[in-house]
Amino acid sequence: MLEDWIVYGIENGTRVDVIFNDFGTVEIMVRLDVRENNDAVPNTLCAFAAQLNYSYFDAQGRQFIESLPEAISQVMASSSATKFVRNPRDFIAKLPAI
């Protein structure tokens, strides 16, 4: 890892990356592994967001989401990753032809 980059979690699972930028700002990226039972993760993320006064951005939905456990859980439930994990065959069958 880089000197200004701290990682919490594992490479192939739920993970939080904290990157300290040159301008005194911090970028926090959260990747949630929907294969795991993540019931406690939304609560922890929201408590973290409340302490730092920030919001989350849903990259798939291209929108900011409220820092509420229900909102994070909803984004997780409707994600492409969750749809794939629940039924890979149906997910792949619905992909557009190239």
N, C-alpha and C positions, 0 to 999 in steps of 0.2 A: 504494500500500500504506500501511498504518498504520505509525506510528513503532515500535510494539512488535511488529511482524510481519515476519519475514524469510522470503523464499521462495527455494528452490533448485530449479531445474528450469524447465520451461515450462508454460504454461497448458493446453495440449492434450496433455500427455505425462506422463511420470514426474515427480513433483514432491514436495518436502518443504517443509511450512510449519512454521515455528517461531514460536509466539506466547507472548510474555512476559506473564503475567497480573499483576494488581494485588497479589496476595498473595505474590509472590516465587516463584511456580511457573511452569513452562514446559509448554506443550502442544505436542506434535509430531504432525503429521498427515502420513501418507505415502500418496500415491496412485500406484499402479503402472500403467503403460500396458501392457496385455497384448498390444498390437499389436507392441510392440518386443521384441527379444531382450534379456531382462532377466537373463541368467545371472549377471552380476556384482553385480546389485543386491541379492539376498538376502544375499550374503556381506558386502557393505558395510553393509547395515542391521543385521546381527547384530553386526558389530564395533562399530558405533556404540552399539547397545543394551548391549553388554557394558561399554563404557567408562562409560556413564551409569547402569548397573544398572536398566534398565527392561524392560518387556514390551510386546508389540504386541497390539492389540485388533482382531479381524476384525469389521468392522461388519456384513457380510453374514451371517456365521455367529453373530454376537452372542456371541463368546467370546474370551478371551485366548488367544494362541498362544505357544508357546515361541519364544525368539529364536534359532532354529536355521535355517540356510539351507534344510534339507529341509522344515521346517514352513511356512516362508513360500512356498516353491515349490509345496507341496501346496495351500495356500489359493489361490494364484494359479491353479493348474491346474483347481481345482474351482469357480472363481467363475463367476457368471453372465456377467460380461464376457468371459471366455475362451470360454465356450460360444457366445456371440453372435459373437465374432470368427471362431471356427472354422467356424460354419455359421449365418449370420444367418437364412436361410429356415426351417430346422428350429427354431431358437430361438423365432422369432416364431410359428410354427405351434403350438408347445406352450404358449404363453401362455394363461392362462384367459380365457374370454370375459367381457366386461364387461356 
